[in-house]
Amino acid sequence: MDLATLIGMLGAFGVVTYSVIKTDQLPLFTEDLFSPIFVLSGTMLGVMIRFSLGHFFNSLKVVAKTFASSNDDPQSLIDEIVQLATVSRKDGLLALEKIKISEDFLEEGVQMLIDGSNPEVVKQSMSKNMRGILERNTSSEKVWRSMGEASPAFGMIGTVVGLVAMMANMDDPKAIGPAMALALLTTLWGSVLANVVFLPVADKLKYRSTSEKLKLTICIDGVMAIQAGQNPRVIASVLSAYLDPTQRVTAAKVKAK
């Protein structure tokens, strides 16, 4: 479970709920179900026009990634690659078949080494797979970002519709205030959904995609280095260049087994 996403989202909704309670108008918000339903359904349908049906629903499933914990420690991946390189230099590439590999992408690359694939074929295949993964991530991010853009617009549309209805029935001055309050609720819901749900999810997916790109790049370079038979210490030093200086482990600290 990604606590940052959970705490941030629940905290943001909590702040909004607290501000509503402080206005002493909580019944107005709880009794009006039309506003959130209008904004949410309008946003979904409006965004659905921009993408294919399958792409849209697949992107909705990706939201689970924002709540799932992820391994954002590339150093552990580098350590694993160095271990594979050490075994490969000592016992040959076929010995890697007995080792359990944590990352599916890395495992696929190592399997191609075990199968004796040409270095150029291995690099091209892994690079193509990486592009496909990143493109799918980017497509999902675009769907959620589109919802973040459409939500406030549909909130404003609902408000305009409410104001038009209010203007058409101004015979009772006492009804103007409550009618305007109801009309403005859709704007509130559009803004809340955009800034607490849709745009944060899009940004989290972008962040995860950037982290995944780094790990995939490390995997490709690591597999190619293993196939070339490079020294594990050299591999550790080269791959550590991808990391922030504070995360790096110097090659001198890496012990070949």
C-alpha positions as CSV (number, residue, x, y, z in Angstrom):
1,M,0.0,0.0,0.0
2,D,1.4,3.4,-1.0
3,L,0.8,5.5,2.1
4,A,1.6,8.8,0.4
5,T,-1.4,8.4,-2.0
6,L,-3.7,7.1,0.7
7,I,-2.9,9.7,3.3
8,G,-2.8,12.5,0.7
9,M,-6.2,11.7,-0.8
10,L,-8.0,11.0,2.5
11,G,-6.4,14.1,4.0
12,A,-7.5,16.3,1.1
13,F,-11.1,15.0,1.3
14,G,-10.9,15.4,5.1
15,V,-9.9,19.1,4.8
16,V,-12.7,19.8,2.3
17,T,-15.2,18.0,4.6
18,Y,-14.0,19.9,7.6
19,S,-14.5,23.2,5.7
20,V,-18.0,22.2,4.7
21,I,-18.9,21.3,8.3
22,K,-17.5,24.7,9.5
23,T,-20.1,26.4,7.3
24,D,-22.9,24.7,9.1
25,Q,-24.3,23.7,5.7
26,L,-23.5,20.0,5.7
27,P,-27.1,18.9,4.9
28,L,-27.0,21.0,1.7
29,F,-24.0,18.9,0.5
30,T,-25.2,15.5,1.7
31,E,-28.7,15.9,0.3
32,D,-27.6,17.1,-3.2
33,L,-26.5,13.9,-5.0
34,F,-27.1,15.4,-8.5
35,S,-24.0,17.6,-8.5
36,P,-21.3,14.9,-7.9
37,I,-23.2,12.5,-10.2
38,F,-23.5,15.1,-12.9
39,V,-19.8,16.0,-12.8
40,L,-18.5,12.5,-12.5
41,S,-20.7,11.0,-15.2
42,G,-20.2,14.0,-17.5
43,T,-16.4,13.8,-17.1
44,M,-16.3,10.1,-17.8
45,L,-18.5,10.4,-20.9
46,G,-16.7,13.5,-22.2
47,V,-13.3,11.8,-21.8
48,M,-14.5,8.6,-23.3
49,I,-15.1,10.5,-26.6
50,R,-11.3,11.2,-26.8
51,F,-10.2,7.6,-26.5
52,S,-11.2,4.1,-27.5
53,L,-13.6,2.2,-25.1
54,G,-11.0,-0.5,-24.3
55,H,-8.3,2.1,-23.7
56,F,-10.5,4.1,-21.5
57,F,-11.5,1.2,-19.2
58,N,-8.0,-0.2,-19.1
59,S,-6.8,3.1,-17.9
60,L,-9.3,3.2,-15.1
61,K,-7.9,-0.2,-13.9
62,V,-4.5,1.4,-13.6
63,V,-5.6,3.5,-10.7
64,A,-4.8,0.5,-8.5
65,K,-1.1,1.2,-9.2
66,T,-1.4,4.5,-7.4
67,F,-2.4,2.7,-4.2
68,A,-0.1,-0.3,-4.5
69,S,3.4,0.0,-3.0
70,S,6.2,0.0,-5.5
71,N,9.9,-0.8,-5.3
72,D,11.5,2.5,-6.1
73,D,15.0,1.4,-5.0
74,P,17.1,1.0,-8.1
75,Q,20.1,0.2,-6.0
76,S,18.6,-3.2,-5.1
77,L,18.1,-3.8,-8.8
78,I,21.8,-3.0,-9.5
79,D,22.9,-5.3,-6.7
80,E,20.8,-8.1,-8.3
81,I,22.4,-7.5,-11.7
82,V,25.9,-7.5,-10.1
83,Q,25.0,-10.8,-8.5
84,L,23.9,-12.2,-11.8
85,A,27.1,-11.0,-13.5
86,T,29.2,-12.6,-10.7
87,V,27.5,-16.0,-11.2
88,S,27.8,-15.7,-15.0
89,R,31.5,-15.0,-14.9
90,K,32.1,-17.9,-12.5
91,D,29.8,-20.6,-13.8
92,G,28.6,-19.4,-17.3
93,L,25.4,-18.0,-18.6
94,L,23.5,-21.3,-18.1
95,A,24.0,-21.1,-14.4
96,L,21.7,-18.0,-14.4
97,E,18.7,-20.3,-15.1
98,K,18.8,-21.5,-11.5
99,I,18.5,-18.0,-10.0
100,K,15.2,-16.5,-9.1
101,I,15.0,-12.9,-10.6
102,S,12.7,-10.3,-9.0
103,E,11.9,-8.2,-12.1
104,D,10.0,-9.8,-15.0
105,F,11.7,-7.5,-17.5
106,L,15.1,-8.4,-16.3
107,E,14.2,-12.1,-16.2
108,E,13.1,-11.9,-19.9
109,G,16.4,-10.4,-20.9
110,V,18.5,-12.9,-18.9
111,Q,16.4,-15.7,-20.5
112,M,17.5,-14.5,-23.9
113,L,21.1,-14.7,-22.8
114,I,20.6,-18.2,-21.6
115,D,19.0,-19.1,-25.0
116,G,22.1,-17.8,-26.7
117,S,20.5,-14.9,-28.5
118,N,22.6,-12.4,-30.5
119,P,23.6,-9.3,-28.5
120,E,21.9,-7.0,-31.0
121,V,18.7,-9.0,-31.0
122,V,18.7,-8.9,-27.2
123,K,19.1,-5.1,-27.1
124,Q,16.5,-4.5,-29.8
125,S,14.0,-6.8,-28.2
126,M,14.4,-5.3,-24.7
127,S,14.3,-1.7,-26.0
128,K,11.2,-2.4,-28.0
129,N,9.5,-3.9,-24.9
130,M,10.5,-0.9,-22.9
131,R,9.0,1.5,-25.4
132,G,5.8,-0.5,-25.3
133,I,5.6,-0.4,-21.5
134,L,6.3,3.3,-21.4
135,E,3.8,4.1,-24.1
136,R,1.0,2.2,-22.2
137,N,1.9,4.1,-19.1
138,T,1.8,7.4,-20.9
139,S,-1.6,6.6,-22.5
140,S,-3.1,5.8,-19.0
141,E,-1.7,9.1,-17.7
142,K,-3.3,11.0,-20.5
143,V,-6.7,9.5,-19.7
144,W,-6.6,10.6,-16.1
145,R,-5.2,14.0,-17.0
146,S,-8.0,14.5,-19.5
147,M,-10.5,13.8,-16.7
148,G,-8.7,16.4,-14.5
149,E,-9.2,18.9,-17.3
150,A,-12.8,18.0,-18.1
151,S,-14.0,17.8,-14.5
152,P,-14.0,21.6,-13.7
153,A,-15.5,22.3,-17.1
154,F,-18.5,20.0,-16.4
155,G,-18.7,21.6,-12.9
156,M,-19.1,25.0,-14.6
157,I,-21.6,23.6,-17.1
158,G,-23.7,22.4,-14.2
159,T,-23.5,25.8,-12.5
160,V,-24.5,27.6,-15.6
161,V,-27.5,25.3,-16.1
162,G,-28.5,26.0,-12.5
163,L,-28.1,29.7,-12.9
164,V,-30.2,29.7,-16.1
165,A,-33.0,27.8,-14.2
166,M,-32.7,30.3,-11.3
167,M,-33.0,33.3,-13.6
168,A,-36.0,31.8,-15.2
169,N,-37.8,31.6,-11.8
170,M,-37.0,34.8,-10.0
171,D,-40.6,35.5,-8.8
172,D,-39.7,34.4,-5.3
173,P,-36.7,36.4,-4.0
174,K,-36.2,34.0,-1.0
175,A,-35.6,31.1,-3.3
176,I,-32.7,32.9,-5.2
177,G,-30.1,32.3,-2.5
178,P,-30.7,28.5,-2.1
179,A,-31.0,28.0,-5.8
180,M,-27.6,29.8,-6.4
181,A,-26.0,27.7,-3.7
182,L,-27.1,24.5,-5.4
183,A,-25.9,25.8,-8.7
184,L,-22.5,26.5,-7.4
185,L,-22.1,23.0,-5.9
186,T,-21.3,21.5,-9.3
187,T,-18.4,23.9,-9.6
188,L,-17.1,22.8,-6.2
189,W,-17.4,19.1,-7.0
190,G,-15.7,19.6,-10.4
191,S,-12.7,21.4,-8.7
192,V,-12.5,18.8,-5.8
193,L,-12.6,15.8,-8.1
194,A,-10.0,17.3,-10.5
195,N,-7.5,18.4,-7.8
196,V,-8.0,15.6,-5.3
197,V,-8.5,12.6,-7.6
198,F,-7.9,12.9,-11.3
199,L,-4.8,15.2,-11.5
200,P,-3.1,13.6,-8.5
201,V,-3.6,10.1,-10.0
202,A,-2.2,11.4,-13.4
203,D,0.8,12.8,-11.7
204,K,1.4,9.7,-9.7
205,L,1.2,7.6,-12.8
206,K,3.7,9.9,-14.5
207,Y,6.1,9.6,-11.5
208,R,5.8,5.8,-11.5
209,S,6.5,5.8,-15.3
210,T,9.6,7.9,-14.8
211,S,10.8,5.5,-12.1
212,E,10.0,2.5,-14.2
213,K,11.9,4.0,-17.2
214,L,15.0,4.3,-15.0
215,K,14.8,0.7,-13.9
216,L,14.1,-0.6,-17.4
217,T,17.1,1.2,-18.7
218,I,19.3,-0.2,-15.9
219,C,18.0,-3.7,-16.8
220,I,18.9,-3.3,-20.5
221,D,22.4,-2.0,-19.8
222,G,22.9,-4.7,-17.1
223,V,21.9,-7.5,-19.4
224,M,24.1,-6.3,-22.1
225,A,27.1,-6.0,-19.7
226,I,26.5,-9.5,-18.4
227,Q,26.4,-10.8,-22.0
228,A,29.7,-9.0,-22.7
229,G,31.3,-10.6,-19.7
230,Q,32.2,-7.4,-17.9
231,N,33.6,-7.4,-14.4
232,P,30.9,-7.1,-11.8
233,R,32.7,-4.2,-10.1
234,V,32.7,-2.3,-13.4
235,I,29.0,-3.1,-14.0
236,A,28.2,-1.8,-10.5
237,S,30.1,1.4,-11.2
238,V,28.6,2.0,-14.6
239,L,25.0,1.3,-13.5
240,S,25.4,3.4,-10.3
241,A,25.9,6.5,-12.6
242,Y,22.1,6.4,-13.2
243,L,21.5,7.1,-9.5
244,D,21.5,10.2,-7.4
245,P,25.0,10.6,-5.8
246,T,23.5,10.1,-2.3
247,Q,22.1,6.7,-3.5
248,R,25.2,5.3,-5.1
249,V,27.3,2.5,-3.8
250,T,30.9,2.8,-4.9
251,A,32.4,0.0,-6.9
252,A,34.9,-0.6,-4.2
253,K,32.2,-1.7,-1.8
254,V,30.7,-4.2,-4.1
255,K,32.1,-7.7,-3.3
256,A,32.2,-10.2,-6.1
257,K,31.2,-13.6,-4.9
